[in-house]
Amino acid sequence: MISELVIDVQTDEISIAFLEDKKLVELQKEARNLSFSVGNVYLGKIKKLMPGLNAAFVDVGYKKDAFLHYQDLGANFNSLNKFLETAISDKKKLPSLNKFAHLPNSPKDGSITDVLKQGDNILVQVVKEPISTKGPRLTSEISFAGRYLVIIPFGDKISVSQKIKSNEERARLRQLILSIKPKNFGVIVRTSAEDKRVAELDTELKTLVKRWEDNMTKVLKNKAPLLIYEETGRTVALLRDIYNSSFEHIHINDKDVYREIKDYVTLIDPERAKIVEHYTGELPIFDNFAITKQLKSGFGKTVTFKNGAYLIIEHTEAMHVIDVNSGNRSKSSAGQENTAMEVNLAAADEIARQLRLRDMGGIIVIDFIDMHESDNRQKLFDHMRKIMVNDRAKHNILPLSKFGLMQITRQRVRPVMNFITAETCPVCFGKGEIKPSIFFTDVLDNKIHDVVKTLKVKKFKLYVHPYIAAFIKKGLYSLNIRWKLKYSWGIQIIPDQNLGFLEYKFFDRNKNELDMKDESLSA
């Protein structure tokens, strides 16, 4: 399997597409001004205690207070809280964790009112981004993740990933970490640490410990709410979690992000740094790698997948519901069971992809086509479990019920990805009427005149629908050539699959969009 990462950097957001054998399986979008990412650490202030929920609402600077349950305080909360009180009272020097006395663990069945009161400062980490009307979900069990290791301050346990099957390798890693681990730090050994040398693990462990020490000095300011540590940008964070030797290419269309990713890959795998490539083509990067088309075909309510079969995907506040339909396939009684099995297996493949692609979390209920043979129902269940192995989100799959329903729970960390495939008309602006499309090139001619003569911009790119671009460039003495002769040779016509049929965008040489829209163009 060939894995590729394609990163589209725009002014307001970064989109990250993960491809397996050229097929889109994951998409993440991150606003460039996003301030509440999973992994961020805050000095928060307790705003309200809820004894009935055994939880507290914490002010971390978000418009809605964040939620912290007693169970999420962690076993080492007493030590963490004492450390925070000591640091705040001193205000000059951070206590050394190596010399800090570890306090007894918090009871599992304790009460939130026994350990916290309104107005207290508390050190917390975001484990779920704000979703819908809910604020962020928090934990006080702080952790810092690296490529091979995760450290947990105030812990003392060493855990090794269950995905490392060799008992000898698990024992080697456990003994190795025990010999280099600082006092009062717990360590989780990730799957990627398998067969790694002690020098590599020791270097990362020291880096993570230094990250803790450097960022915790900010608590001395005692000005809650305060951002203590900001998680690595999603590009690096995603790469850190999924990077492996099967990666063939990482394409990025922005020079700064390209350098950031290049530096990271050089650090963790210097021999393969050449797979990071700076995309400089004229086509939008997602168009060039056929991602735009996959997005528009894969995010609608109806998703076709094989020989006319299709899925209907509905989202509600409580759950996601998926209905499997065979479409126009043969429904003869002789082959009904085989047809149902074939469609269901193909549907399972597409559903596993859709769960990752849309990042669907919570409860997912799937209505497969009815099958009467118990062996076929078991085969479908086994197949779904097998193809969900590559899903990094925690999930649980139940066998089909007697009604043919399969229930899946999948970890929800951030809002479900919602890519709108229906397009608001960019030409009539919702009025329902436009001027004849034959005059569209005249409109573009006038706009180019304004850009060159009024705005004095000689070099710019005009993005239009691929059909319009083909029309403009058609022939030896094309409209494109005539515009260059008439106005400027710095005009570039670029096809963009994201644009509507009569939509257009102007960008100057610095990638700044020129606002040339005019609602008076509609009828």
Secondary structure, DSSP 8 states (H G I E B T S, - for coil): --EEEEEEE-SSEEEEEEEETTEEEEEEEEETT----TT-EEEEEEEEEETTTTEEEEESSSSS-EEEEGGGG-TTHHHHHHHHHHHHHH-S----STT--------TT--HHHH--TT-EEEEEEEE--BTTB--EEESS--EE-SSEEEEET---EEE-TT---HHHHHHHHHHHHHH--TTEEEEE-GGGTT--HHHHHHHHHHHHHHHHHHHGGGGG--SSEEEE----HHHHHHHHH--TTEEEEEES-HHHHHHHHHHHHHH-GGGGGGEEE---SS-HHHHTTHHHHHHHHSSSEEEEETTEEEEEEE-SSEEEEEEE-TT----GGGHHHHHHHHHHHHHHHHHHHHHHHT--EEEEEE------HHHHHHHHHHHHHHTTT--S-EEE----TTSEEEEEE---S-------S---TTTTTSS-B--GGGHHHHHHHHHHIIIIIS---SEEEEE-HHHHHHHT-STT-HHHHHHHHT-TTEEEEE-TTS-TT-EEEEETTS-EE----GGGB-
